[in-house]
Amino acid sequence: MERRKIIHIDMDAFYASVEQRDHPEYRGKPVVVGRPSQRGIVAAASYEARKFGIHSAMSAQKARQLCPALIFVPSRMDVYKAVSAEIHKIFHEYTDVVEPLALDEAFLDVTENKSSLLATDIARKIKEEIRGELGLIASAGISYNKFLAKIASDYRKPDGLYTIHPDKAQEFIDALPVEMFWGIGKVTARKMHSLGIHNGAELRKCSLEMLKRNFGKNGTLYYDFAHGIDLRVVEAERIRKSVGCECTFEKDLAGHTAVIIELYHVTLELIERLKRSDFKGRTLTLKIKFNDFSQRTKSITVEKPLFTKEVLLPLAKKLLREMDLEQKRIRLLGLSVSHAEESSSASTPSPIQLSFDF
């Protein structure tokens, strides 16, 4: 069996923890990163806030109802990015095969690494360095594939360290509730429950044909995960597929002029992000969310690369004209560019037959 040694590092309540680190008066108190306005959304919540049932993507009003003493702090994305860069420096002390998933999490392939340590010891050292050098807490999961490493990192949060050894993997998966499987959300879990599937053991008893019939192409993924299979490699260089931005408005937009003005501002923000990312694509997508939370998208693909106002703004207006707004008020406008002009994929090293010792 071709086995690798993969670590998943996930920072605990990252944004909120950075704020508590930098502001001692917030420590031990319920803190969320976000705006306390009527239309504000919680971007991150400290563990003290989570005890009240507060979580990311919750409305600020709901969060305030759950915890009247809640502390709101504005987002400092530049700071979070800088801290993330410091975290990645620590990762690269041990391996250069690092795949970022977000500012606060990444996969590391330590099958071949810069130390003589076991994978579990590397994960422990990384946690210690993040705590000692940056004053932050990370959780780590270790296993032979991405699926299990990610589950392991969440298994004993916060400040977790958990290893799923290949010899124990199937036993672990069999006992795992389907809700904890990567890629299975609430809707899919409810459908599985209706089919008598509640844990990994019951999922493993299902045939591939049955899972594909009920869950489409994801059926194959669930079948593999139930059998402990995940052949995805850790990609040290991830190819950017799109660049986008969106704006949720304090008050719903009504009227053509107001929409055009905001579309102009969103287009300018998109252009700045394209420049920073050095990204040029040929497909522009407009996303609109209405005040009833319904959502529509419309795209257009052109021959020339999209990165200037002269090209992007007329196309954005064209998409808007073609969108049936039905006189609805608009809550959110978003634009994204995809279909990269040039793309290249890094070569993937072939798996190596290894003895496996965590």
N, C-alpha and C positions, 0 to 999 in steps of 0.2 A: 504494500500500500504506500503510495506516494504521500508523504506527510511533511508538513512544514510547521514552523514555530511562529505563531502570529500573536501579537499583543494588540489589544484595543485599549487605548487610553481615553478616558472621558472625564473632563473636568467637572467637579461638583458645583452646581449652581454658579457657573462661571462668571457671568456679568455681575450678578449680585455679590458674589464673593470678592471680586475685585473692588467693588464699592465699599464693602465692609472692611477690607484690608486697608484701603486708603482713607477711610473715615472711621476711626476707632469708636466714635459715638454711635455708630450704627450696629456695632457688633452685639450679637445676642438678641437683636430686635428684628421684627418682621419688615423686610425691605423688598421692594420691587423696583426694577428698572423700567421706566415708562412714564408717560404723561398722565397726571391725575385729571385730565380734562374729560368732558362728557364723551368724547369720541376716542379717548385714549385706550391703548391696549398694553397689557403686561408683556414686556419682552423677556423678563426673567424674574424669578422669585427665589428669595433665600429660603433655606430649610425652615427657618422660624415662620416665614409666611406660608409655606406649604402645609404646615400643621393646621392652618385654618381652611385648607382646601383650595388655596390660591395656586394657580399654575400659569405658565406662559400661554399667550394668545387669549387669555380671559380679558373681558372688558374691565377698564379701570373702575367703573361704577360698581360692578359686581364684586370686585376685589375689596373695595372700600366697605361694602355692605358686610362682607365676611369678616373683615378686620378693621374697625374704625380707627385703630391706632397705627395703621399701615403707613410706612414711610416710602414715599415716591422719590426716586432720584432720576435725573435725566441721563439718557444714554451718552456714553463717551466712547464711541466706536473707535476712534483713533487710539485710545488707551488700550482697549481690548485687543486691537490688532497688534499693538506693540508687545503686549504681554504674551499673546499667542506666538509671536516670533521668538520670544525668549524661551518659551516652552519647546518650540521646535528645535532650538539650538541644543537643548538637553537631549531630545530624541536622537539627533544626529551624532551625539557622542557615542552612541551604541550601534546605529545602523543608518545607512543612507536610503534604505528602502522604506520610505515613509509616505503614506497616502493620506493627505488631509481630507476629512469629511466636512469639517466646519472649523471655526476658530477654536472651538473647545474640544474637538475630538479627532482622533487619527488612528489608522492602522499602522503597525510596524511589523515588518517581516524580519525576524532575528534568527532565521535558520542559519545563515552565515552572518556573523556580526563582528564588531570591533573589540569585543572582550571575550574572555573565556568563561563567562558566566552562563548559567542555565537561564532559560527564558523567564521563569518565575523570579529569579534573582535580579534579572535586568529590569523587570517591571517594578520590583520593590525599590531598586536603586533610583529609577526614574521618579517614582512617587516621593522618595526621600529628598531628591534634589529639587523637585518642584516646591515641596513644602519649605525646605531650608533656604533656597535662593529666592523664591518668589512669594512665599507666605500664602500659598494656595494649596487646596486639597484636590487630589485626583483619584479616580478609581481605575483599576486595571483588570482586564480579563485576558487570560492566556489559553490558547488551544491550538488545534492543528488547522483550523479554517476560520474564515471571517465570521460566519454565522455564529459559531460557538464562542469565539472570542468576544464578540459584541454582547451576547447574552451574559457571558461571565462577568463583564465589566459592570453590568447593571445588577448583578445578583446580590451583592452585599453593600450597596451604596448606603450612605456616603462613606468615603475613605475605604472603599472595598479593594480587595485583592483576591481573585479567585481563579483557579486553574481547573480546566476540564480536560483531563488526560484522555487520550484515545481509548485506553482500556476501560474507562468508566463512562465514555461519551454516550453510548446507546442507552445505558441505564438512566443517565441524567435526562436525555431527550424524552424517553418514555414517560417520565414523571412530570414533564414540563407541561403546564396548561397551554393550550393553543394560543391564548391571548399574549403569551410571552414570546411567541415565535416572531422572528424578524419578518415584517411584511404582512402580518395578520392583524388587521384593525378590528374595531368593534363590530362593524357590519359583517365582515367575513367570519369573525368568531361566532356571531349569532347564527349565521348560516351553517357553520360547522356543527354547532350545538344541535341544530334542528336535524342534522344528519347523524347524530349520535357520536360526534367526534369532540371530545373534551380535552384530551391530552395527547402527547406524542405517541404513546403506545397505540391508541385508537386510530390516530392518523396514519401510523405505519402499516396498519392492517388494510388500509384502503389501496386499491389498485391504482396504477397510474391512469388508466383509462377512466375510472370513476372520478378521480380528482380533476382531470382535464375536462370532463363532461360538465362538472359542476362549477369549476373555477377558471376555465379557459386556460390560457398559457401559464398562469400562475400555478395551476395544478402541478406542473412539472417541478416548479420551485418547492412547493410544499412537500411533494413526494421525496425530493432529494434531501431536504432539511430533516424530514422525519427519519431518514436513514443515515443522518450524519454526514451528508455529502454537500460540499460547497467548493467548487473548483476555481472560483474566482481568485486571481492572484492579487497581491498588494501592488498597486501601480504607483511607482515613485513619482511619475509625472502624469498628472491627470489632464486630459485635453478639455479645454473650456469649450462648451457647446453653445453657450448663449450668454448675453449680458442684458440685464434689464433693470428697471426701476418702476416703482409705483408710489402713489400718494393717496392716503386716506384723508378725506377732508373733514374739517371741524364741523362744517355745515354742508348738507347735501347740495350739490350743484343743480341749479335749475336755469334754463335759458341757454341759447346757443352761444352767446357772447362769452358767458362765464366759462363754459366748457372749452371753448377755443383758447381762452387765456390760460387756463390750467394745462391744457394739452401742450401749449407752447412751453411752459415751464418744465413739464415732465420731459419733453423732447430735449431741452437744454441739459437737464440732469443726465439723461441717457447718453448724450454726446460726451459729456465729461467722463462718464464711466467707461465708455468705449475707448477713449483716449488713454485713461489710466490702465486699462487692461490690454491695450494694443490689439483690440479685437475688431475685425471687419467681417460682417456677415452679409447675406443677401436676402434674408427673410425678416420682415418687420411684422410684429404681432401687437395688436391693440387689445387690451383687456379692460372691460368695464364691469364694475359691480354696482348694482342699483341699491336704493334704500330698502328694498324688500329682500336684500341679500342674494337675489338672483344674479347670474353672471353670464357675460357673453364675451367671446373672443373672435377676432377676425385677423387674417394674415394675408400678406402679399409678398411674393418673391420676385425679385428683379435681377437683371444681369449685372448691374454695377454694384460695387461694395457700398454698404450703408455705414457712414460715419460722419457725415457733414450735415449741418442744418439745412443747407440748400437742397439736399436730397431727402433727408428724413422728414422734415416738417410737411412738405406737400403730400408725401405718402401717408403720414399720420392723419392729415386732414381728409384724405381720400377714404381711408378706412373708417373714419368717423362718419363721413357722409353716407357710407354704405351700411352702417350699423343702424338697425331699426330700434330707435330709442323709446318709441311709444310714449313720449312725454313723461317718462319716468325721471325721478330725481337720481342723481349719480352720487354714489358714496365713495367710489375709488376709481382712479384712472391709472393704467399701467402700460408701459411700452417695453418691448424687448426685441433684440436683434439676435438671430440664430442663423444656422446654415453657414458655417464658417467658410470664408473665401478659400482659405488654405488650411488643411489639417494633416497632421502626421501622427502616427502612433508609435510609441516607443516599443522596441522589441521586448518581448516577454521571455525571460529565461525559462528554459525547460525545467520541469520538476525533477528533483534528484531523489533517488532512493536513499532513505536515511533511517538509521536507528533513532528512536525517539525517546529522549530523556529530558523531562522538564526540570 
